[in-house]
């Protein structure tokens, strides 16, 4: 006999529904309704299976990355070391030297992917990622200013990145305000602000000394080299707060896809919700950028990849985060093994792989009549 508090049944008509992605054919959806707590929605088996596959693939790449280095370690030894067993020397190498780098890549990738999904869904535009509307550049300018000019005031890169991204986001929001904001105006204003921040960063790098410029350039490319537990802690705490917030905003976020008038008619307070989404996305991108640098194109490409794999009408939040983690970890693994004896910054690899995705999105937008 089924639990009276939970109802799980197929939608009465039709039996098979298209989830709106347009790629992969009809997706079977099942409606559910809980009495306690009072929650209802649609269960998407394809999305659940995709998330599980992405999580497994991310774990495999995460462990594979831990085996790579000057001191080769087997895959099984890495797994044992992660739970604190095995050879003490192997445990030391894995937990103290390699694990912080892998965790920063994992957490930063999740943050990039979720932040990109939030902005792309809010603006209803696949090009509206944090690195396209100036947030990543704003965080980068603040961190570089702290490195070159010594304006950190005792703050770490995480605090500087958060401050820079927040100021940039509020600037974009204020300049885009005209009796409210729209996704189109946010994108246009954000592109202009992004170029201003990029120019300011270039000036700071040119103004700085040799060693300061080298440190700033190494960080600006997007780099996981030399990451320590000092970068892992703040990023983990930030995600523990911001990821649940992003998931809670999911239902309201999808109503914005229907347009401001329809969303208002459904009871959504459009401007406060849009501001809450903006601040959540800013927090995610700021802490990720401060820890790993502005890793190029992850926030842009990961949500679009996840959306097409899931066959949904919007970038799914959880799948986008897992895709972002897989892209960053996979890119870092390629960066370390592509050129023997050289550890390339992960941002170079993601930039090379992400540029074709951007071109494809632009071509697709023009064919759909929305690319200008």
C-alpha positions in Angstrom: 0.0 0.0 0.0 1.6 3.4 -1.0 2.5 5.9 1.6 -0.5 8.3 2.1 1.9 11.2 2.4 3.5 10.7 -1.0 1.8 10.4 -4.4 3.9 9.4 -7.4 1.9 8.9 -10.6 2.2 9.6 -14.3 0.6 12.7 -15.6 -2.9 11.8 -16.9 -2.4 13.2 -20.4 -0.4 12.8 -22.5 1.5 9.8 -21.3 4.8 11.0 -22.8 5.7 14.7 -22.6 8.5 16.6 -24.4 10.6 18.4 -21.7 11.2 21.2 -24.1 14.9 20.7 -24.8 14.3 19.8 -28.5 17.2 17.4 -28.4 16.6 13.8 -27.6 12.9 13.4 -28.3 10.1 13.1 -25.8 11.1 12.7 -22.1 8.9 10.8 -19.7 7.8 12.9 -16.8 6.1 11.8 -13.6 4.2 14.2 -11.4 4.6 13.9 -7.6 2.9 15.6 -4.7 4.0 15.4 -1.0 1.5 16.1 1.8 4.3 16.9 4.3 6.0 19.1 3.4 3.5 20.5 0.8 5.6 20.2 -2.3 4.7 19.1 -5.8 6.5 18.9 -9.1 7.7 16.8 -12.0 10.1 13.9 -11.6 12.5 13.7 -14.6 14.1 10.3 -14.8 16.5 11.3 -17.6 17.8 14.3 -15.5 18.3 12.0 -12.5 20.2 9.4 -14.5 22.3 12.2 -16.1 23.2 13.7 -12.8 24.2 10.3 -11.4 26.4 9.6 -14.5 28.0 13.0 -14.2 28.7 12.5 -10.5 30.4 9.2 -11.2 32.4 10.6 -14.1 33.5 13.5 -11.9 34.6 11.2 -9.1 36.6 9.1 -11.6 38.4 12.1 -13.1 38.9 13.6 -9.5 40.7 10.4 -8.4 42.6 10.1 -11.7 44.0 13.6 -11.3 45.3 12.6 -7.8 47.3 9.7 -9.4 49.2 12.2 -11.7 52.4 13.8 -10.6 56.1 13.4 -10.1 55.4 10.5 -7.8 53.0 8.2 -9.6 50.3 6.6 -7.5 47.9 3.8 -8.5 44.1 4.5 -8.6 43.3 2.0 -5.9 46.0 3.5 -3.6 44.5 6.9 -4.2 41.0 5.7 -3.1 42.5 4.1 0.0 44.5 7.3 0.8 41.3 9.3 0.6 39.8 7.3 3.4 43.0 7.5 5.5 44.3 4.0 4.9 47.3 2.6 3.0 50.9 3.6 3.0 51.6 6.7 5.2 53.8 8.2 2.5 51.0 7.9 -0.1 48.5 9.3 2.3 50.8 12.3 2.9 51.2 13.0 -0.8 47.5 12.6 -1.6 46.0 14.5 1.4 48.5 17.3 1.8 50.0 17.9 -1.6 47.4 16.9 -4.2 44.0 16.9 -2.6 43.7 20.7 -2.1 44.3 21.3 -5.8 41.7 18.7 -6.8 39.2 20.0 -4.3 39.6 23.6 -5.5 39.0 22.4 -9.0 36.0 20.4 -8.0 34.3 23.1 -5.9 35.2 25.9 -8.3 33.8 24.0 -11.3 30.6 23.4 -9.4 30.4 27.1 -8.6 31.1 28.2 -12.2 28.5 25.8 -13.6 25.7 26.7 -11.1 26.4 30.4 -11.5 26.2 30.2 -15.2 22.9 28.3 -15.0 21.4 30.9 -12.8 22.3 33.8 -15.1 21.4 32.0 -18.3 18.0 31.0 -16.9 17.3 34.4 -15.4 18.1 36.3 -18.6 16.7 33.6 -20.9 19.9 33.9 -23.0 22.6 31.2 -23.4 25.3 33.9 -23.7 24.6 35.5 -20.3 27.3 33.9 -18.3 29.3 35.6 -15.5 32.4 35.9 -17.7 30.3 37.6 -20.5 28.6 40.2 -18.3 31.6 41.4 -16.3 31.3 39.7 -13.0 34.4 37.5 -13.5 36.4 40.5 -14.8 35.3 42.6 -11.8 36.5 40.0 -9.4 39.7 39.8 -11.3 40.3 43.5 -11.2 39.9 43.6 -7.4 42.3 40.7 -6.8 44.9 42.1 -9.2 44.6 45.6 -7.5 45.3 43.9 -4.2 48.3 42.0 -5.7 49.8 45.0 -7.6 48.9 48.0 -5.4 48.8 46.3 -2.1 45.3 47.5 -1.4 44.2 44.3 0.2 43.9 45.9 3.7 44.6 42.4 5.2 41.9 40.8 3.1 42.5 37.6 1.3 41.8 36.9 -2.4 38.4 35.5 -1.5 37.3 38.7 0.2 38.7 40.8 -2.6 37.1 38.7 -5.3 33.7 38.9 -3.5 34.0 42.7 -3.1 35.0 43.2 -6.8 32.2 41.0 -8.1 29.6 42.5 -5.8 30.5 46.1 -6.8 30.5 45.1 -10.5 27.1 43.3 -10.2 25.5 46.3 -8.4 26.9 48.6 -11.1 25.5 46.5 -13.9 22.2 46.2 -12.1 22.0 50.0 -11.4 22.9 50.9 -15.0 20.4 48.4 -16.4 17.6 49.7 -14.2 14.8 51.4 -16.1 11.6 50.9 -14.1 13.0 47.5 -13.5 15.6 45.3 -15.2 15.4 42.9 -18.1 17.8 40.2 -19.1 18.6 41.9 -22.4 19.7 45.2 -20.7 21.7 43.3 -18.1 23.7 41.6 -20.9 24.3 44.8 -22.9 25.4 46.7 -19.9 27.4 43.8 -18.5 29.4 43.5 -21.8 30.4 47.2 -21.5 31.3 46.9 -17.8 33.4 43.8 -18.6 35.5 45.7 -21.1 36.0 48.5 -18.6 37.2 46.0 -16.0 39.4 44.2 -18.5 41.1 47.5 -19.4 41.6 48.4 -15.7 43.2 45.0 -15.1 45.5 45.4 -18.1 46.6 48.8 -16.8 47.3 47.4 -13.3 49.4 44.6 -14.7 51.4 47.0 -16.8 51.9 49.3 -13.8 53.0 46.6 -11.4 56.5 45.4 -10.9 58.0 42.3 -12.6 57.1 39.8 -9.8 53.7 41.4 -9.1 52.8 41.2 -12.8 53.9 37.6 -13.0 51.8 36.7 -10.0 48.8 38.6 -11.4 49.1 37.1 -14.9 49.5 33.5 -13.5 46.3 34.0 -11.5 44.4 35.7 -14.4 44.7 32.8 -16.7 42.9 30.5 -14.3 45.3 28.2 -12.5 45.1 25.4 -10.0 48.9 25.1 -9.5 50.0 25.5 -5.9 46.6 25.5 -4.3 46.5 24.8 -0.6 43.9 24.2 2.1 43.7 27.9 2.6 41.8 28.2 -0.7 39.6 25.2 -0.1 38.1 26.3 3.3 36.4 29.6 2.3 35.2 28.1 -1.0 33.7 25.1 0.7 31.9 27.3 3.3 30.6 29.6 0.5 29.2 26.7 -1.5 27.6 25.2 1.7 25.5 28.4 2.0 25.0 29.4 -1.7 24.2 26.1 -3.3 21.1 25.4 -1.2 20.0 29.0 -1.9 20.4 28.4 -5.6 18.3 25.2 -5.4 15.6 27.0 -3.4 15.4 29.7 -6.0 15.0 27.1 -8.7 11.1 27.2 -9.0 11.0 31.0 -9.0 13.8 31.1 -11.5 11.8 29.0 -13.9 8.8 31.3 -13.7 11.0 34.2 -15.0 11.4 32.2 -18.2 7.8 32.9 -19.0 8.3 36.6 -19.0 7.9 39.3 -16.3 4.2 39.7 -16.8 3.4 36.0 -16.6 5.7 35.6 -13.7 4.0 38.4 -11.8 0.7 36.9 -12.5 1.9 33.6 -11.0 2.8 35.4 -7.8 6.5 35.9 -8.4 8.0 39.2 -7.1 10.1 39.6 -10.2 12.6 42.3 -9.2 13.4 40.9 -5.7 13.7 37.4 -7.1 16.0 38.7 -9.9 18.1 40.5 -7.3 18.4 37.4 -5.1 19.5 35.3 -8.1 22.0 38.0 -9.0 23.5 38.1 -5.5 23.6 34.3 -5.3 25.3 34.0 -8.7 27.8 36.7 -7.7 28.8 34.9 -4.5 29.4 31.7 -6.4 31.5 33.3 -9.2 33.4 35.5 -6.8 34.6 32.7 -4.4 35.4 30.4 -7.3 37.3 33.1 -9.2 39.2 34.1 -6.0 40.3 30.5 -5.4 41.0 29.3 -9.0 41.2 32.4 -11.0 38.9 33.3 -13.9 38.8 29.9 -15.6 37.6 30.8 -19.1 34.3 29.6 -20.6 33.3 27.1 -17.9 30.3 29.2 -16.7 29.3 29.7 -20.3 29.7 26.2 -21.7 28.8 23.9 -18.7 25.1 24.9 -18.4 24.6 24.5 -22.2 26.2 21.1 -22.3 24.1 20.0 -19.3 20.9 21.4 -20.9 21.4 19.4 -24.1 22.3 16.2 -22.3 19.2 16.5 -20.0 16.9 17.6 -22.8 15.3 20.4 -20.7 14.1 23.8 -21.6 16.6 25.5 -19.2 20.0 24.7 -17.8 19.4 22.3 -14.9 21.2 23.5 -11.8 22.6 20.3 -10.3 23.7 18.9 -13.7 25.3 22.2 -14.7 27.3 22.2 -11.5 28.5 18.6 -12.0 29.3 19.4 -15.7 31.3 22.4 -14.6 33.3 20.3 -12.1 34.0 17.7 -14.8 35.1 20.3 -17.3 37.5 22.0 -14.8 39.0 18.7 -13.5 39.3 17.2 -17.0 40.9 20.4 -18.2 43.4 20.4 -15.4 44.2 16.8 -16.1 44.9 17.6 -19.7 46.9 20.7 -18.8 49.2 18.6 -16.7 49.7 15.7 -19.2 49.4 17.4 -22.6 52.9 18.7 -22.6 55.4 16.4 -20.8 57.3 18.2 -18.0 55.0 21.3 -18.2 52.0 22.1 -16.1 49.8 24.5 -18.2 47.2 26.6 -16.5 43.8 25.0 -16.7 42.3 28.2 -18.1 44.3 27.7 -21.3 42.7 24.3 -21.9 39.2 25.5 -21.1 39.7 28.5 -23.3 40.7 26.5 -26.3 37.8 24.1 -25.7 35.3 26.8 -24.9 35.8 29.1 -27.8 34.2 26.7 -30.3 31.2 26.4 -27.9 30.8 30.2 -27.9 31.0 30.3 -31.7 28.4 27.6 -32.0 26.1 29.5 -29.6 26.4 32.6 -31.6 25.7 30.8 -34.9 22.7 29.1 -33.3 21.4 32.4 -32.0 21.7 34.0 -35.4 19.9 31.1 -37.1 17.1 31.4 -34.5 16.8 35.1 -35.3 17.9 36.3 -31.9 21.5 37.0 -32.4 21.3 40.4 -33.9 
